[in-house]
Amino acid sequence: MSTDSAPIKMTHRQVLEALTGLLLGMFVSMIATTVVSTSMPVIVHDLGGDQSAYTWVITATLLTTAISTPIWGKLADLFNRKLLIQLAIVIFVGATAAAGFAQDTNTLIAFRAIQGIGGGGLAALSQVIMADIISPRERGRYMGLFGAVMAVATVGGPLLGGWITDTANWRWNFFVALPFAVAALIILQKTLHISTERTRKASIDYVGIVLLSAAVSLILIWITNAGSTFEWWSTETVLMVGGAIVAAIAFIIVELKVREPLIPLTLFRGRTFTLSVIASISIGVAMFGTSVYLAQYMQLSRGATPTEAGLMTLPMMAGLLISSMVVGQLVTRFGKWKGYLILGAVLLTAGSTLLSTLHYDTNFVLVSVYMFLMGAGVGMTMQNLVLIVQNVAKPTEMGVASSGVTFFRSLGGTVGVSVMGAVLANSLTGLFTDGKERLGAAIAQLGEKGADVAAQLTSGTLPEVRLIPEPVRSIVEDFYAQAISHAFLIGIPLAVISLIAILFLPNRPLTTMTTSERASADAAAENAGETAISNSVALAGAPTTGTVTVTDGRGGEAGAASDARR
């Protein structure tokens, strides 16, 4: 292999130009998600949905994101990554805009599911392309840019969405990302210049895709409906859980046999990948589950408007942004990462535990501290787990390795949101049943208004708690706060498991080479090895008389004479 074919190391300016479109694409994904986060209780209420519909509106996106992430990762190893990320943006934004026209929760859930397919592509491909142009050791140098984009999207999105919902109509929230998506497509086309050469023949594992989708979907449908639509111990449970297990086993068998597996099971031979996956599942529960149900807590337990709910969740976003940027810079400067991951897991455990103690009247300063700790824990661990996997992954498996961690994080979030939603719904049913007399007495005090309040609470739809008069409002806020705090208990054991997994991660130094440079170095080494073998074969077949000149390790020559025997 000639040195001319080796990738040229990009300058800081070239990296920034390449990152521009990528950052804008990530911004589109984030803003389209966060702008509706605080408005979701109002959206589900207006469309006549109940707590189960609320859970599925969130879960549908997470489910398809989780399933599609490893598919996009595999495609990234086989096809043009630049074209793939542009396709992902089109799918994501098109489905998001279509969701704005939904007239019922079923339609909204369907379009949100399609949105998740594009979201999975953006989640997987942004990580893979980043590894193409920035080495793991240098990644922290650019964390300020990622932090700025994340800050605008995660802080500005909920505020903008809340303001649009309060002043205009929540449907406009679904169209906010459209102009940014158009700009992202144009800028990506002009500024992102990465290698499109793929040496392997494309082979997509369609059977694996179907089996993985079936296994994950069955288990989520069971979690969401068990205890409400049917009993936990029932024929439906046996069929769904049994079907999920059979599909999962079949998926493993298929992955062991196909030429290009969706998730190469050989990746699990490495301790770094396996432990990172275990830790990522807990991070997913914390990141998705907590943010989803904190929005409900602010509006249903503290009577906040969508705009106020966006402001009230700022401490969690602040913790996430500050910790991710600071730790990113420290990792780049000193090359050490494990201590920050351990600290992040500890903060995650503390935040999960403290959030499970929430009441409707908990001092908001304390709630802010709890949220900040949770956010800081997620910020220190989320991206760094992907980083250390990319650090040890083969260049030819960078797509599936990166998307593998992201997949299990999304899967953890999807299952976590579903389980937390089931716990929340079941807890609410019990609380409203046990508190029927207390609630009835409070409604009776309202006189003529009591009939309207009772009708809203028994309609099955999510109530607008801030519009309910006292003393009924305090009782309903208390019920929702208790149910949400019970749901947060799910995250505690998972956070502990995440901490244990991180403690046992191999502490390997970060490489200073990008994926392209590593691929080139591997190819050069392989080529050199083939040349050495060829020379050895030629040498073995050469005449044994005379002097053979060999080169020593210092570049000098040594002569070796051998006498010929006739």
HELIX and SHEET records of a PDB file:
HELIX    1   1 THR A    3  SER A    5  5                                   3    
HELIX    2   2 HIS A   12  THR A   34  1                                  23    
HELIX    3   3 MET A   40  ASP A   46  1                                   7    
HELIX    4   4 GLN A   51  LEU A   78  1                                  28    
HELIX    5   5 ARG A   81  ALA A   99  1                                  19    
HELIX    6   6 THR A  105  ILE A  133  1                                  29    
HELIX    7   7 ARG A  139  TYR A  142  5                                   4    
HELIX    8   8 MET A  143  ALA A  151  1                                   9    
HELIX    9   9 VAL A  152  GLY A  156  3                                   5    
HELIX   10  10 GLY A  157  THR A  167  1                                  11    
HELIX   11  11 TRP A  170  PHE A  175  5                                   6    
HELIX   12  12 LEU A  178  THR A  191  1                                  14    
HELIX   13  13 TYR A  206  ASN A  225  1                                  20    
HELIX   14  14 THR A  235  LYS A  257  1                                  23    
HELIX   15  15 LEU A  265  ARG A  269  5                                   5    
HELIX   16  16 ARG A  271  GLY A  284  1                                  14    
HELIX   17  17 VAL A  285  GLY A  289  3                                   5    
HELIX   18  18 THR A  290  GLN A  296  1                                   7    
HELIX   19  19 TYR A  297  SER A  301  3                                   5    
HELIX   20  20 PRO A  306  MET A  312  1                                   7    
HELIX   21  21 LEU A  314  PHE A  334  1                                  21    
HELIX   22  22 LYS A  338  LEU A  355  1                                  18    
HELIX   23  23 PHE A  364  VAL A  392  1                                  29    
HELIX   24  24 PRO A  395  GLU A  397  5                                   3    
HELIX   25  25 MET A  398  ASP A  434  1                                  37    
HELIX   26  26 LYS A  436  ALA A  444  1                                   9    
HELIX   27  27 LYS A  449  THR A  458  1                                  10    
HELIX   28  28 VAL A  465  LEU A  467  5                                   3    
HELIX   29  29 VAL A  472  PHE A  488  1                                  17    
HELIX   30  30 GLY A  491  LEU A  503  1                                  13    
HELIX   31  31 THR A  515  ALA A  540  1                                  26    
SHEET    1   A 2 GLY A 546  THR A 551  0                                        
SHEET    2   A 2 GLU A 557  SER A 562 -1                                        
END                                                                             
